Amino acid sequence: MAKMRDSEILALLGQQLDQSLGYLSGKIPQERRAAFKYYLGEPYGNEVEGRSQVVSQDVLEVIESILPSLLRIFTAGEQIVRFEPKGPEDQQVADQCTDYVNYVFMKDNPGFLILYNLFKDALLQKNGFVKHFWLEEEKKIEEEYQQLTDVEFQALQIDDEVSIDEHDEEEVETDIGIEFIHNVKITRTKKVGRVKVDSVAPEDVYVARNAVNIQDAQFFAHRLFRTRTQLLDMGYSKKVVDKLPTYTNSFYNQEHTTENYTKQQIHR
């Protein structure tokens, strides 16, 4: 198969996006917007002056009454995930896996909030999505050392994680002669990795129209908005980034900004 040009790949992705379920002008987004308006109890638009303007919030009442029961199923016990050993020799490993996964989801990530968003999205917006990935972040730690020897100071200098912010050198007389001691302030930059779990807004997920399930879908995408600085940090060319349209000029933003902002306040 001949190698596709960048323009051909972009055209193919654009076609898949336009035809995908969940796209801006499709049936599902329209139904999601309608459900959201029912949830908020907004007017239908066919009100008659002089008659009652009350709007029943049945959708809100049903969803909020179901949510606690769904959450209780997963969070009432001490474990939301449990690994079963295949044999007695696997018991210790299974227990360790159980403890680790429960810790990662419920302690290292806001597991309860993730489940809450997942279930509420599913009830209100037809689908709920959660993704997990390995996240690497840089962590900066400021440290201060007093009266270091030459050897200790040199060890800091050759450490790739360390940058010297301040350095004072003093001469001291010892039994073996003149030596130098060092007082330094440093910044240690470490790359820290962990499993990150996030709930994903359904309106940002697109699936091929003919897909039976996500695993076998020809096209599946999660749309993210990034600032120019974030794109540059990810390694994209400044020339390419400068040509990109701004988020405020996008059709998506113009049509749904207020609605999505309000939704974020309710969900999160």
N, C-alpha and C positions, 0 to 999 in steps of 0.2 A: 504494500500500500504506500502510495506516494505521501511524502511529508506535507502536512497542511501548512499554509502560510498563516501568519498571525491574523490577517484580515479575514481569512476563511474561518478560523476558529472563533473570532469575535462575532462574525455573522451567524454562525451556527448556535453559539450561546445566546445571542439576542433572539433568535427564532425560538429556541427552547423556552426562554424566559417569557416571551410574549404569549406562548401557547400553554404555559404551565398553569396548574391549578393553584389558586391563591394569589394570582397576579391582580393588579390594581382594578382592572375593569371587568373581571370575571364575575360569575354568579356567586361564588363563595364569599368574596369580599363584601358584596352588596348585602348578603344575608348576615354577615358578621356585623356590619354597620347597623343594620336594622335591629339585631338582637341587642347590641350595645345601647341603642336608643331606648329600647323597651326596658332594659335594665335600669337606666337612669330615670325612666319615667318622663321622657321628653314628650311634648305635644305631637300628635299625629299629623297635624297640618290641615285637618278637615274640620276643625272646631267651628261651631256656630256661635256667633255673638249672642249673648243673653242666656245661653245654656251652660250647663256645668262644664267646667274646664278640668275637672279632676281626671287624672290618668292613673289607672291601676298599675302597681309595680309587682305583678305576679311573677315576672321573670326573676326579679331580685329576691323575692321571698322564697321561691323554690330553690334557687341556687344557694342562698345563704343557709337554708335549712338542711341541704344535702351535704355541704362542705364539711361540717364537723364530723359527720359519720364516716366520710371517706378518709379524712385525716386520722381519725381514731384507729382505723384498720391498720395503718402503717406506723403510727407513732405511739400507740398505747403501751406497747411492750418495750423492753430494753434493746431489742434488736429488730431492725427493719430488713436485714439480710442475714441469712444463715447458710453456711456451707456444710454439706453432709459428706462425711467420709465414705469412701467405697469399702474400706476395711478397717480393722482396729489399728493397723499401722499408720493410717492416714488421719487419725483423730486429732493429734497435736497440730498438724498443719492446717486442718479444717478449722480448728478453734482459732488459730492465729489469723487465718484469712477472714474469718467472721469478725474478729475484733478490729482488724485493720480497716476493712471496708466500712464497717459501721462508724468507726472514728473519722475516716476521711469524709464520709457523707454528712454525718450529723454534727461533728465537732469542727473539722477543718473547713467545711463548707456549711452554709446555712440550710441544712437539710429540710427543716420544717418549712421554711419560707419557699424553698424550691418546690416541695410537694404542694404547698398551698397554691402557688402560681400555676403549677401543672394542672391541678384539678379544676381550678377556676377557669383557666383558658379552655379546657376541654368542655366544661359545662356551658360556657358563655360563647365561645368562639369556634366550636365544633372540633377543635384539635388542641392537644397540649403537647409541647415538645420540651425535651431536656437534652442537653449535650454535655459530654465530658471530654476533656483534653488535658494534655500535659502543659502546664504553664511555667515558663522560666522568667524570673524577674531578677533585677539587680537590686541588692540590698546594701546600702551604705552604712557603715558603722564607724563612728569617730572614737579613736582610742588615744590614750596618752601614756607615755613611758618615761620613767625617770631613771637617771644614772645607769644607762646601758653601756656596756663595754663596746669596744670597736667591733668585735666579732658579732655581738648581738645587733648592733646598728647595721652592719653590713648585711646580716640576714634579712632585716626589714627592707633594705634597699633593693635586694634582688628578688623580693617577693612580688609577683605580677599583680597580686590583689591589692597591694599597698601603694598609696601615694603620700609623700611626705608633705605635710602642710606647714609645720614649724619645726625648726631644729636649732638647738643651742648646744654649743660644744664648750667644755671646760677642761682645763688642765689640772691634774691632781698628782701629787707626789706620793709614790708608794715605795715599798721596800725594794722593788726591782727597778725603780726609776720613774720617769714621767709617763703617765698614761692619760688618755682622754676618756671622759665620760660624756654621754649624750642624753639630752632631754628632748624628746620629740613628741609632736602631735601628728597623728596620721589619720587617713581615711581608708578603711578597708572595704573594698567593693567585692561582694560575693554574688555569684549567680545561684539563686535558690529556685529549685523546681518542685512542683507539687501537682497533684491531681486537682483540677478545677472543674466544678460542676455548675452549670448555668441553666436557668430556665430561659427558653427562647420564645419571643412573641410570635404567635401564629402568623401574623401578617407579614413577617419577615422570612417565612419558609415557603419555598416554591417546589412543586413536585410535577413531574411529567404527567400530562393529562391521561395517558394510557397506562399509568403505573398501577399494578395490583398491590404492591407493597413497597416500602422504602428501600429494602435490601436489593430488589431487582429493578428499581426505577432507572430508566435511561438518563434521567436528569433529576437532580435533587440539589437544592441550593439554600443556603442561609445567607441572607443579605445583611451586611453590616455597614454602618456609616463610620468613617474614620476621618480625623482631622488631617490636614496637610502634614503637620509635624509627625503624627503617628505613621503616615505613609512613608515619610522620609526615613524615620527610624527603622522601618521594616525593610529598607533597602531600595525603595523605588527611586527612579531617577527624578531629580528636581525638574528637569525639562518636561517629563511626562506628567508629574503632579501639577505643575503650573497650568497645564492645558485642561485639567479636569474642571467640570462645572461645579459651582458651589451647591451645597445641600439646600439652601433657601430657594434656589431657582428650580428645584426638581418638582415635577408634577405631584409626586407622592407627598412632598412636604406641604405644598400649597393647598392640597385638598384635605389633608388629614392631620395637620399639626395640632389644632386645638383638641380634636377628638383623641388623638394618641396621648397627648399630654395629660388629659383628664383621666384616661384609662390607666396611665402609669401611676397616678395618685391612688386610684382605687386598688390596683393590683399590688403595687409595691410600695 
